[in-house]
Amino acid sequence: MNYKSTKIITLFVFGICNAVIAQKNDATAPLHLMQPDYPTPYVIPQKENVKVVLDRVYNFLEANTASKVVYKKDNSEVTNLKKIDGDIAFEKGAFRLTSYEWGVTYAGMLLASEATSDKNYSDYVNKRLQLIADLSSNTNEKNLANSPIRSVMKPHALDDAGALCAAFIKAKKKGLKADLDPIIQNQIAFITKEQQRLSDGTLARNRPLDNSLWLDDMFMSVPALAQMGAYTGDVKYFDDAVKQVNQFSKRMFNEQRGVYMHGWVESMEVHPQFHWARANGWAVMTMVELLEVLPKSHPGYPQVLAQLKKHIAGLVQYQDGTGFWHQLLDKNDTYLETSATAIYAYSIARAINRGYVDVMTYAPAVLLAWNAVTTKVNNKGEVEGTCVGTGMGFDPAFYYYRPVNVFAAHGYGPVLLAGAEVILLLKEHQFQINDSAIQLKIEGKNNISK
């Protein structure tokens, strides 16, 4: 090819490019419909795609959590729990079966089963809770110290009792036949009679300092109390649950920002405010779970509902453009955190589905949050970007630099809950891309451009 021919071709291609560029101007193209470069998929989730993500998480957990008891000496399976000969443990796994995080995971599996009609999820729960029940019936004071369920049978902190107790009751209500009632009674007795309280009855700890309130403890107590109220019909559990929400909120909720501080210490003259994301997640989930079973006739119902609405309104102000929330909600230079984002997606979706807050207002934030969460569930089913267990701190560096880890158990239950509730949301409502934005689809209304 000679120089003249090459020049002609070059000029021709250049002319085409210029023509294409010229076409995309305000007079020739609807520029407002150009596709932005979103960091998170900006799409309406499809139920079947949500199920794919949930299945990945399920498969990972089924393969990496114990489902039987073994002898410590040789890892052989204990086939008869009534005739145990030696020290025993759960088989080796990546996660514990009796931590509060796994109480959330059991609840997530149960909800996933409800949303998808897939028994694999509920079978996961029933198999492990049956094992715990069987161990309980064959554990006494003599062998309790070496039992793999000692913290379940004899709690030493709210972490040992609340989330698991709530999940046990939910499983019973879903049809689990295992005899978990003795454990449930022990855990409720610990919350109501043994756990430390302030003089006004607010649940407290002497950790890290005397008379400390942990926002986390709303979730480590209230859902169990609420479920027990529904399970037994005894209003005293509802009364205590409402009292906890109101008294935690009085001390720890920032009315101007619409979010909670993480810790409150009675002896401090000034209370440092660090608005840790996951603790706020525990708080918003607490109120959703309480309202679910709290009778509307209860005098505390309007208070809890009003507090939930204020909190949700506050939280959505801090959602990042990626769909995530930051480790410290109001500090955009802290990292984007997965477990809190999943908890918010679940809790706000649940609040929409139960009619506590408006679907048109809040559903887009939920769908964006779920899309963000899906980017953190890798091909193995591991949940990435989850902050590890976190105590109470009074300086920013403590929260800024908490590690993240795929074996931080806090991420798995929230992802299951969020995906399941998003499926229920998508079953109940239709959404559309309206003028390039994800919005609720209203019958008789078409997409518009302006």
Contacts in CASP RR format, 6 or more apart in sequence:
PFRMAT RR
TARGET T0000
AUTHOR 0000-0000-0000
METHOD contacts of the structure
MODEL  1
MNYKSTKIITLFVFGICNAVIAQKNDATAPLHLMQPDYPTPYVIPQKENV
KVVLDRVYNFLEANTASKVVYKKDNSEVTNLKKIDGDIAFEKGAFRLTSY
EWGVTYAGMLLASEATSDKNYSDYVNKRLQLIADLSSNTNEKNLANSPIR
SVMKPHALDDAGALCAAFIKAKKKGLKADLDPIIQNQIAFITKEQQRLSD
GTLARNRPLDNSLWLDDMFMSVPALAQMGAYTGDVKYFDDAVKQVNQFSK
RMFNEQRGVYMHGWVESMEVHPQFHWARANGWAVMTMVELLEVLPKSHPG
YPQVLAQLKKHIAGLVQYQDGTGFWHQLLDKNDTYLETSATAIYAYSIAR
AINRGYVDVMTYAPAVLLAWNAVTTKVNNKGEVEGTCVGTGMGFDPAFYY
YRPVNVFAAHGYGPVLLAGAEVILLLKEHQFQINDSAIQLKIEGKNNISK
22 28 0 8 1.000
23 29 0 8 1.000
24 31 0 8 1.000
24 34 0 8 1.000
25 31 0 8 1.000
30 449 0 8 1.000
32 435 0 8 1.000
32 436 0 8 1.000
32 449 0 8 1.000
32 450 0 8 1.000
33 436 0 8 1.000
33 449 0 8 1.000
36 42 0 8 1.000
39 321 0 8 1.000
39 322 0 8 1.000
40 321 0 8 1.000
40 322 0 8 1.000
40 323 0 8 1.000
40 368 0 8 1.000
40 371 0 8 1.000
40 372 0 8 1.000
40 375 0 8 1.000
41 371 0 8 1.000
41 374 0 8 1.000
41 375 0 8 1.000
42 368 0 8 1.000
42 371 0 8 1.000
42 438 0 8 1.000
43 371 0 8 1.000
43 438 0 8 1.000
44 367 0 8 1.000
44 431 0 8 1.000
44 432 0 8 1.000
44 433 0 8 1.000
44 438 0 8 1.000
45 367 0 8 1.000
45 370 0 8 1.000
45 371 0 8 1.000
45 374 0 8 1.000
45 422 0 8 1.000
45 426 0 8 1.000
46 426 0 8 1.000
47 423 0 8 1.000
47 426 0 8 1.000
47 427 0 8 1.000
50 370 0 8 1.000
50 419 0 8 1.000
50 422 0 8 1.000
50 423 0 8 1.000
50 426 0 8 1.000
51 116 0 8 1.000
51 118 0 8 1.000
51 423 0 8 1.000
53 374 0 8 1.000
53 377 0 8 1.000
53 415 0 8 1.000
53 419 0 8 1.000
54 112 0 8 1.000
54 116 0 8 1.000
54 121 0 8 1.000
54 415 0 8 1.000
54 416 0 8 1.000
54 419 0 8 1.000
54 420 0 8 1.000
56 377 0 8 1.000
56 379 0 8 1.000
56 380 0 8 1.000
56 381 0 8 1.000
57 377 0 8 1.000
57 381 0 8 1.000
57 383 0 8 1.000
57 412 0 8 1.000
57 415 0 8 1.000
57 416 0 8 1.000
58 109 0 8 1.000
58 112 0 8 1.000
58 120 0 8 1.000
58 121 0 8 1.000
58 124 0 8 1.000
58 416 0 8 1.000
59 381 0 8 1.000
60 380 0 8 1.000
60 381 0 8 1.000
60 382 0 8 1.000
61 95 0 8 1.000
61 105 0 8 1.000
61 124 0 8 1.000
61 412 0 8 1.000
62 120 0 8 1.000
62 124 0 8 1.000
64 93 0 8 1.000
64 94 0 8 1.000
64 95 0 8 1.000
65 93 0 8 1.000
65 94 0 8 1.000
65 95 0 8 1.000
65 97 0 8 1.000
65 102 0 8 1.000
65 128 0 8 1.000
66 90 0 8 1.000
66 91 0 8 1.000
66 92 0 8 1.000
66 93 0 8 1.000
66 97 0 8 1.000
66 128 0 8 1.000
67 91 0 8 1.000
67 127 0 8 1.000
67 128 0 8 1.000
67 131 0 8 1.000
68 77 0 8 1.000
68 78 0 8 1.000
68 90 0 8 1.000
68 91 0 8 1.000
68 131 0 8 1.000
69 77 0 8 1.000
69 78 0 8 1.000
69 81 0 8 1.000
69 88 0 8 1.000
69 89 0 8 1.000
69 90 0 8 1.000
69 91 0 8 1.000
69 131 0 8 1.000
69 135 0 8 1.000
69 148 0 8 1.000
70 76 0 8 1.000
70 77 0 8 1.000
70 78 0 8 1.000
70 88 0 8 1.000
70 89 0 8 1.000
70 90 0 8 1.000
70 91 0 8 1.000
71 78 0 8 1.000
71 85 0 8 1.000
71 86 0 8 1.000
71 87 0 8 1.000
71 88 0 8 1.000
72 86 0 8 1.000
72 87 0 8 1.000
72 88 0 8 1.000
72 89 0 8 1.000
73 86 0 8 1.000
73 87 0 8 1.000
75 91 0 8 1.000
75 92 0 8 1.000
77 91 0 8 1.000
78 84 0 8 1.000
78 88 0 8 1.000
81 134 0 8 1.000
81 135 0 8 1.000
81 137 0 8 1.000
81 138 0 8 1.000
82 138 0 8 1.000
84 138 0 8 1.000
84 143 0 8 1.000
87 146 0 8 1.000
88 146 0 8 1.000
88 147 0 8 1.000
88 148 0 8 1.000
89 148 0 8 1.000
90 96 0 8 1.000
90 97 0 8 1.000
90 148 0 8 1.000
94 407 0 8 1.000
95 101 0 8 1.000
95 102 0 8 1.000
95 105 0 8 1.000
95 407 0 8 1.000
95 409 0 8 1.000
95 412 0 8 1.000
96 102 0 8 1.000
96 409 0 8 1.000
97 128 0 8 1.000
97 131 0 8 1.000
97 132 0 8 1.000
97 148 0 8 1.000
98 132 0 8 1.000
98 148 0 8 1.000
98 149 0 8 1.000
98 151 0 8 1.000
98 152 0 8 1.000
98 160 0 8 1.000
98 164 0 8 1.000
99 159 0 8 1.000
99 409 0 8 1.000
100 159 0 8 1.000
100 160 0 8 1.000
100 162 0 8 1.000
100 163 0 8 1.000
100 164 0 8 1.000
100 220 0 8 1.000
101 163 0 8 1.000
101 409 0 8 1.000
101 410 0 8 1.000
101 411 0 8 1.000
101 412 0 8 1.000
101 413 0 8 1.000
102 164 0 8 1.000
102 409 0 8 1.000
103 163 0 8 1.000
103 164 0 8 1.000
103 166 0 8 1.000
103 167 0 8 1.000
104 163 0 8 1.000
104 167 0 8 1.000
104 410 0 8 1.000
104 412 0 8 1.000
104 413 0 8 1.000
104 414 0 8 1.000
104 417 0 8 1.000
105 409 0 8 1.000
105 412 0 8 1.000
105 413 0 8 1.000
105 416 0 8 1.000
106 125 0 8 1.000
106 128 0 8 1.000
106 129 0 8 1.000
106 164 0 8 1.000
106 167 0 8 1.000
106 170 0 8 1.000
106 171 0 8 1.000
107 163 0 8 1.000
107 166 0 8 1.000
107 167 0 8 1.000
107 170 0 8 1.000
107 413 0 8 1.000
107 417 0 8 1.000
108 121 0 8 1.000
108 413 0 8 1.000
108 416 0 8 1.000
108 417 0 8 1.000
108 420 0 8 1.000
109 121 0 8 1.000
109 122 0 8 1.000
109 124 0 8 1.000
109 125 0 8 1.000
109 413 0 8 1.000
109 416 0 8 1.000
110 121 0 8 1.000
110 122 0 8 1.000
110 125 0 8 1.000
110 167 0 8 1.000
110 170 0 8 1.000
110 171 0 8 1.000
110 174 0 8 1.000
111 416 0 8 1.000
111 417 0 8 1.000
111 420 0 8 1.000
111 421 0 8 1.000
112 118 0 8 1.000
112 121 0 8 1.000
112 416 0 8 1.000
112 419 0 8 1.000
112 420 0 8 1.000
113 119 0 8 1.000
113 120 0 8 1.000
113 121 0 8 1.000
113 122 0 8 1.000
113 125 0 8 1.000
114 174 0 8 1.000
114 420 0 8 1.000
115 419 0 8 1.000
115 420 0 8 1.000
115 421 0 8 1.000
115 423 0 8 1.000
115 424 0 8 1.000
116 420 0 8 1.000
116 423 0 8 1.000
121 416 0 8 1.000
122 174 0 8 1.000
125 167 0 8 1.000
125 171 0 8 1.000
125 176 0 8 1.000
126 171 0 8 1.000
126 176 0 8 1.000
126 178 0 8 1.000
129 168 0 8 1.000
129 171 0 8 1.000
129 176 0 8 1.000
129 178 0 8 1.000
129 180 0 8 1.000
130 176 0 8 1.000
130 178 0 8 1.000
132 149 0 8 1.000
132 152 0 8 1.000
132 178 0 8 1.000
132 180 0 8 1.000
132 183 0 8 1.000
133 178 0 8 1.000
133 179 0 8 1.000
133 180 0 8 1.000
133 183 0 8 1.000
134 178 0 8 1.000
135 147 0 8 1.000
135 148 0 8 1.000
135 149 0 8 1.000
136 149 0 8 1.000
136 152 0 8 1.000
136 153 0 8 1.000
136 179 0 8 1.000
136 180 0 8 1.000
136 182 0 8 1.000
136 183 0 8 1.000
137 179 0 8 1.000
137 182 0 8 1.000
139 147 0 8 1.000
139 149 0 8 1.000
139 150 0 8 1.000
139 153 0 8 1.000
144 150 0 8 1.000
144 153 0 8 1.000
144 154 0 8 1.000
147 153 0 8 1.000
151 160 0 8 1.000
152 160 0 8 1.000
152 164 0 8 1.000
152 183 0 8 1.000
152 187 0 8 1.000
153 183 0 8 1.000
153 186 0 8 1.000
154 186 0 8 1.000
155 161 0 8 1.000
155 186 0 8 1.000
155 187 0 8 1.000
155 190 0 8 1.000
155 194 0 8 1.000
157 195 0 8 1.000
157 205 0 8 1.000
158 191 0 8 1.000
158 195 0 8 1.000
158 203 0 8 1.000
158 205 0 8 1.000
158 217 0 8 1.000
158 220 0 8 1.000
158 221 0 8 1.000
159 220 0 8 1.000
160 187 0 8 1.000
160 190 0 8 1.000
161 187 0 8 1.000
161 188 0 8 1.000
161 190 0 8 1.000
161 191 0 8 1.000
161 195 0 8 1.000
161 220 0 8 1.000
161 221 0 8 1.000
161 224 0 8 1.000
162 187 0 8 1.000
162 191 0 8 1.000
162 219 0 8 1.000
162 220 0 8 1.000
162 221 0 8 1.000
162 223 0 8 1.000
162 224 0 8 1.000
163 219 0 8 1.000
163 220 0 8 1.000
163 223 0 8 1.000
163 224 0 8 1.000
164 187 0 8 1.000
165 183 0 8 1.000
165 184 0 8 1.000
165 187 0 8 1.000
165 188 0 8 1.000
165 191 0 8 1.000
165 224 0 8 1.000
165 227 0 8 1.000
165 228 0 8 1.000
166 223 0 8 1.000
166 224 0 8 1.000
166 226 0 8 1.000
166 227 0 8 1.000
166 289 0 8 1.000
168 180 0 8 1.000
168 183 0 8 1.000
168 184 0 8 1.000
168 187 0 8 1.000
169 184 0 8 1.000
169 224 0 8 1.000
169 227 0 8 1.000
169 228 0 8 1.000
169 230 0 8 1.000
169 231 0 8 1.000
170 227 0 8 1.000
171 178 0 8 1.000
171 180 0 8 1.000
172 180 0 8 1.000
172 184 0 8 1.000
172 231 0 8 1.000
173 231 0 8 1.000
184 228 0 8 1.000
184 231 0 8 1.000
187 224 0 8 1.000
188 224 0 8 1.000
188 225 0 8 1.000
188 228 0 8 1.000
188 237 0 8 1.000
191 203 0 8 1.000
191 221 0 8 1.000
191 224 0 8 1.000
191 225 0 8 1.000
192 225 0 8 1.000
192 237 0 8 1.000
192 240 0 8 1.000
195 203 0 8 1.000
195 221 0 8 1.000
196 203 0 8 1.000
196 204 0 8 1.000
196 205 0 8 1.000
196 206 0 8 1.000
197 203 0 8 1.000
197 204 0 8 1.000
198 204 0 8 1.000
198 211 0 8 1.000
198 213 0 8 1.000
198 266 0 8 1.000
200 247 0 8 1.000
201 243 0 8 1.000
201 247 0 8 1.000
202 213 0 8 1.000
202 243 0 8 1.000
202 244 0 8 1.000
202 247 0 8 1.000
202 248 0 8 1.000
202 251 0 8 1.000
203 213 0 8 1.000
203 217 0 8 1.000
203 221 0 8 1.000
203 244 0 8 1.000
204 211 0 8 1.000
204 212 0 8 1.000
204 213 0 8 1.000
204 217 0 8 1.000
204 266 0 8 1.000
205 212 0 8 1.000
205 213 0 8 1.000
205 214 0 8 1.000
205 217 0 8 1.000
206 212 0 8 1.000
208 391 0 8 1.000
208 392 0 8 1.000
208 393 0 8 1.000
209 265 0 8 1.000
209 267 0 8 1.000
210 265 0 8 1.000
210 266 0 8 1.000
210 267 0 8 1.000
211 265 0 8 1.000
211 266 0 8 1.000
211 267 0 8 1.000
212 263 0 8 1.000
212 264 0 8 1.000
212 265 0 8 1.000
212 266 0 8 1.000
212 392 0 8 1.000
213 248 0 8 1.000
213 251 0 8 1.000
213 252 0 8 1.000
213 263 0 8 1.000
213 264 0 8 1.000
213 265 0 8 1.000
213 266 0 8 1.000
214 220 0 8 1.000
214 262 0 8 1.000
214 263 0 8 1.000
214 279 0 8 1.000
214 391 0 8 1.000
214 392 0 8 1.000
215 248 0 8 1.000
215 252 0 8 1.000
215 260 0 8 1.000
215 261 0 8 1.000
215 262 0 8 1.000
215 263 0 8 1.000
215 276 0 8 1.000
215 279 0 8 1.000
215 280 0 8 1.000
215 282 0 8 1.000
215 283 0 8 1.000
216 262 0 8 1.000
216 278 0 8 1.000
216 279 0 8 1.000
216 282 0 8 1.000
217 248 0 8 1.000
218 244 0 8 1.000
218 245 0 8 1.000
218 248 0 8 1.000
218 282 0 8 1.000
218 283 0 8 1.000
218 286 0 8 1.000
219 281 0 8 1.000
219 282 0 8 1.000
219 283 0 8 1.000
219 285 0 8 1.000
219 286 0 8 1.000
220 282 0 8 1.000
221 241 0 8 1.000
221 244 0 8 1.000
222 241 0 8 1.000
222 244 0 8 1.000
222 245 0 8 1.000
222 286 0 8 1.000
222 289 0 8 1.000
222 290 0 8 1.000
223 285 0 8 1.000
223 286 0 8 1.000
223 289 0 8 1.000
223 290 0 8 1.000
225 237 0 8 1.000
225 238 0 8 1.000
225 240 0 8 1.000
225 241 0 8 1.000
225 244 0 8 1.000
226 237 0 8 1.000
226 238 0 8 1.000
226 241 0 8 1.000
226 289 0 8 1.000
226 290 0 8 1.000
226 292 0 8 1.000
226 293 0 8 1.000
226 294 0 8 1.000
227 289 0 8 1.000
227 293 0 8 1.000
228 234 0 8 1.000
228 237 0 8 1.000
229 235 0 8 1.000
229 237 0 8 1.000
229 238 0 8 1.000
229 241 0 8 1.000
229 293 0 8 1.000
230 293 0 8 1.000
235 298 0 8 1.000
238 294 0 8 1.000
238 295 0 8 1.000
238 298 0 8 1.000
241 290 0 8 1.000
241 294 0 8 1.000
242 290 0 8 1.000
242 294 0 8 1.000
242 298 0 8 1.000
242 300 0 8 1.000
242 303 0 8 1.000
242 304 0 8 1.000
245 286 0 8 1.000
245 287 0 8 1.000
245 290 0 8 1.000
245 303 0 8 1.000
245 304 0 8 1.000
245 307 0 8 1.000
246 300 0 8 1.000
246 303 0 8 1.000
246 304 0 8 1.000
246 307 0 8 1.000
248 260 0 8 1.000
248 283 0 8 1.000
249 260 0 8 1.000
249 307 0 8 1.000
251 264 0 8 1.000
251 271 0 8 1.000
252 260 0 8 1.000
252 261 0 8 1.000
252 263 0 8 1.000
252 264 0 8 1.000
253 259 0 8 1.000
253 260 0 8 1.000
253 307 0 8 1.000
253 310 0 8 1.000
253 311 0 8 1.000
254 260 0 8 1.000
254 261 0 8 1.000
254 273 0 8 1.000
254 275 0 8 1.000
255 310 0 8 1.000
257 275 0 8 1.000
257 314 0 8 1.000
257 330 0 8 1.000
258 310 0 8 1.000
258 311 0 8 1.000
258 313 0 8 1.000
258 314 0 8 1.000
258 315 0 8 1.000
258 317 0 8 1.000
259 275 0 8 1.000
259 280 0 8 1.000
259 311 0 8 1.000
259 314 0 8 1.000
259 315 0 8 1.000
259 318 0 8 1.000
259 329 0 8 1.000
259 330 0 8 1.000
260 275 0 8 1.000
260 279 0 8 1.000
260 280 0 8 1.000
260 283 0 8 1.000
260 311 0 8 1.000
261 271 0 8 1.000
261 272 0 8 1.000
261 273 0 8 1.000
261 274 0 8 1.000
261 275 0 8 1.000
262 274 0 8 1.000
262 275 0 8 1.000
262 276 0 8 1.000
262 279 0 8 1.000
262 392 0 8 1.000
262 393 0 8 1.000
263 271 0 8 1.000
263 274 0 8 1.000
263 279 0 8 1.000
263 392 0 8 1.000
263 393 0 8 1.000
264 271 0 8 1.000
265 271 0 8 1.000
272 393 0 8 1.000
272 394 0 8 1.000
272 395 0 8 1.000
274 328 0 8 1.000
274 393 0 8 1.000
274 394 0 8 1.000
274 396 0 8 1.000
274 398 0 8 1.000
274 399 0 8 1.000
275 328 0 8 1.000
275 329 0 8 1.000
275 330 0 8 1.000
276 327 0 8 1.000
276 328 0 8 1.000
276 329 0 8 1.000
276 390 0 8 1.000
276 399 0 8 1.000
277 325 0 8 1.000
277 326 0 8 1.000
277 327 0 8 1.000
277 328 0 8 1.000
277 329 0 8 1.000
277 337 0 8 1.000
277 340 0 8 1.000
277 341 0 8 1.000
277 387 0 8 1.000
278 337 0 8 1.000
278 339 0 8 1.000
278 340 0 8 1.000
278 343 0 8 1.000
278 387 0 8 1.000
278 390 0 8 1.000
278 410 0 8 1.000
280 311 0 8 1.000
280 315 0 8 1.000
280 329 0 8 1.000
280 340 0 8 1.000
281 340 0 8 1.000
281 343 0 8 1.000
281 344 0 8 1.000
281 347 0 8 1.000
282 343 0 8 1.000
283 311 0 8 1.000
284 308 0 8 1.000
284 311 0 8 1.000
284 312 0 8 1.000
284 315 0 8 1.000
284 343 0 8 1.000
284 344 0 8 1.000
284 347 0 8 1.000
284 348 0 8 1.000
285 343 0 8 1.000
285 346 0 8 1.000
285 347 0 8 1.000
287 304 0 8 1.000
287 307 0 8 1.000
287 308 0 8 1.000
287 311 0 8 1.000
288 308 0 8 1.000
288 347 0 8 1.000
288 350 0 8 1.000
288 351 0 8 1.000
288 354 0 8 1.000
288 356 0 8 1.000
290 304 0 8 1.000
291 301 0 8 1.000
291 304 0 8 1.000
291 305 0 8 1.000
291 308 0 8 1.000
291 354 0 8 1.000
291 356 0 8 1.000
292 350 0 8 1.000
292 354 0 8 1.000
294 300 0 8 1.000
294 301 0 8 1.000
294 304 0 8 1.000
295 301 0 8 1.000
305 356 0 8 1.000
308 351 0 8 1.000
308 356 0 8 1.000
308 357 0 8 1.000
309 356 0 8 1.000
309 357 0 8 1.000
312 347 0 8 1.000
312 348 0 8 1.000
312 351 0 8 1.000
312 357 0 8 1.000
312 362 0 8 1.000
315 325 0 8 1.000
315 329 0 8 1.000
315 344 0 8 1.000
315 348 0 8 1.000
316 348 0 8 1.000
316 362 0 8 1.000
316 365 0 8 1.000
318 325 0 8 1.000
318 326 0 8 1.000
318 329 0 8 1.000
318 330 0 8 1.000
319 325 0 8 1.000
319 344 0 8 1.000
319 365 0 8 1.000
319 368 0 8 1.000
319 369 0 8 1.000
320 326 0 8 1.000
320 332 0 8 1.000
320 336 0 8 1.000
321 368 0 8 1.000
322 336 0 8 1.000
322 372 0 8 1.000
323 341 0 8 1.000
323 365 0 8 1.000
323 368 0 8 1.000
323 369 0 8 1.000
323 371 0 8 1.000
323 372 0 8 1.000
324 336 0 8 1.000
324 337 0 8 1.000
324 338 0 8 1.000
324 341 0 8 1.000
324 369 0 8 1.000
324 372 0 8 1.000
325 336 0 8 1.000
325 337 0 8 1.000
325 340 0 8 1.000
325 341 0 8 1.000
325 344 0 8 1.000
325 369 0 8 1.000
326 332 0 8 1.000
326 334 0 8 1.000
326 335 0 8 1.000
326 336 0 8 1.000
326 337 0 8 1.000
327 334 0 8 1.000
327 335 0 8 1.000
327 336 0 8 1.000
327 337 0 8 1.000
327 340 0 8 1.000
327 387 0 8 1.000
327 399 0 8 1.000
327 400 0 8 1.000
327 402 0 8 1.000
328 334 0 8 1.000
328 396 0 8 1.000
328 399 0 8 1.000
328 400 0 8 1.000
331 396 0 8 1.000
331 400 0 8 1.000
333 400 0 8 1.000
334 399 0 8 1.000
334 400 0 8 1.000
335 385 0 8 1.000
335 404 0 8 1.000
336 372 0 8 1.000
336 385 0 8 1.000
337 385 0 8 1.000
337 386 0 8 1.000
337 387 0 8 1.000
337 404 0 8 1.000
338 373 0 8 1.000
338 376 0 8 1.000
338 383 0 8 1.000
338 384 0 8 1.000
338 385 0 8 1.000
338 386 0 8 1.000
338 404 0 8 1.000
338 411 0 8 1.000
338 415 0 8 1.000
339 383 0 8 1.000
339 385 0 8 1.000
339 386 0 8 1.000
339 387 0 8 1.000
339 408 0 8 1.000
339 410 0 8 1.000
339 411 0 8 1.000
339 414 0 8 1.000
340 387 0 8 1.000
341 369 0 8 1.000
341 372 0 8 1.000
341 373 0 8 1.000
342 369 0 8 1.000
342 373 0 8 1.000
342 411 0 8 1.000
342 413 0 8 1.000
342 414 0 8 1.000
342 415 0 8 1.000
342 417 0 8 1.000
342 418 0 8 1.000
343 414 0 8 1.000
343 417 0 8 1.000
343 418 0 8 1.000
344 369 0 8 1.000
345 366 0 8 1.000
345 369 0 8 1.000
345 370 0 8 1.000
345 373 0 8 1.000
345 418 0 8 1.000
345 419 0 8 1.000
345 421 0 8 1.000
345 422 0 8 1.000
346 414 0 8 1.000
346 417 0 8 1.000
346 418 0 8 1.000
346 419 0 8 1.000
346 420 0 8 1.000
346 421 0 8 1.000
348 357 0 8 1.000
348 362 0 8 1.000
348 365 0 8 1.000
348 366 0 8 1.000
348 369 0 8 1.000
349 363 0 8 1.000
349 366 0 8 1.000
349 418 0 8 1.000
349 421 0 8 1.000
349 422 0 8 1.000
349 424 0 8 1.000
349 425 0 8 1.000
350 421 0 8 1.000
351 357 0 8 1.000
351 362 0 8 1.000
352 358 0 8 1.000
352 359 0 8 1.000
352 362 0 8 1.000
352 363 0 8 1.000
352 366 0 8 1.000
352 425 0 8 1.000
353 421 0 8 1.000
353 424 0 8 1.000
353 425 0 8 1.000
353 428 0 8 1.000
359 425 0 8 1.000
359 429 0 8 1.000
359 440 0 8 1.000
360 439 0 8 1.000
360 440 0 8 1.000
363 425 0 8 1.000
363 429 0 8 1.000
363 431 0 8 1.000
363 440 0 8 1.000
364 437 0 8 1.000
364 438 0 8 1.000
364 439 0 8 1.000
364 440 0 8 1.000
366 422 0 8 1.000
366 425 0 8 1.000
367 422 0 8 1.000
367 431 0 8 1.000
367 438 0 8 1.000
368 438 0 8 1.000
369 418 0 8 1.000
370 418 0 8 1.000
370 419 0 8 1.000
370 422 0 8 1.000
373 415 0 8 1.000
373 418 0 8 1.000
373 419 0 8 1.000
376 383 0 8 1.000
376 384 0 8 1.000
376 385 0 8 1.000
377 383 0 8 1.000
377 384 0 8 1.000
377 415 0 8 1.000
378 384 0 8 1.000
378 406 0 8 1.000
382 406 0 8 1.000
383 406 0 8 1.000
383 411 0 8 1.000
383 412 0 8 1.000
383 415 0 8 1.000
384 404 0 8 1.000
384 406 0 8 1.000
385 404 0 8 1.000
385 406 0 8 1.000
385 408 0 8 1.000
386 404 0 8 1.000
386 405 0 8 1.000
386 406 0 8 1.000
386 408 0 8 1.000
386 410 0 8 1.000
386 411 0 8 1.000
387 402 0 8 1.000
387 403 0 8 1.000
387 404 0 8 1.000
387 408 0 8 1.000
387 410 0 8 1.000
388 402 0 8 1.000
388 403 0 8 1.000
388 404 0 8 1.000
388 405 0 8 1.000
388 408 0 8 1.000
388 410 0 8 1.000
389 402 0 8 1.000
389 408 0 8 1.000
389 410 0 8 1.000
390 399 0 8 1.000
390 402 0 8 1.000
393 399 0 8 1.000
429 440 0 8 1.000
429 441 0 8 1.000
430 440 0 8 1.000
430 441 0 8 1.000
431 438 0 8 1.000
431 439 0 8 1.000
431 440 0 8 1.000
431 441 0 8 1.000
432 438 0 8 1.000
432 439 0 8 1.000
432 440 0 8 1.000
432 441 0 8 1.000
432 447 0 8 1.000
433 439 0 8 1.000
433 447 0 8 1.000
434 441 0 8 1.000
434 447 0 8 1.000
434 448 0 8 1.000
435 447 0 8 1.000
435 448 0 8 1.000
435 449 0 8 1.000
435 450 0 8 1.000
END
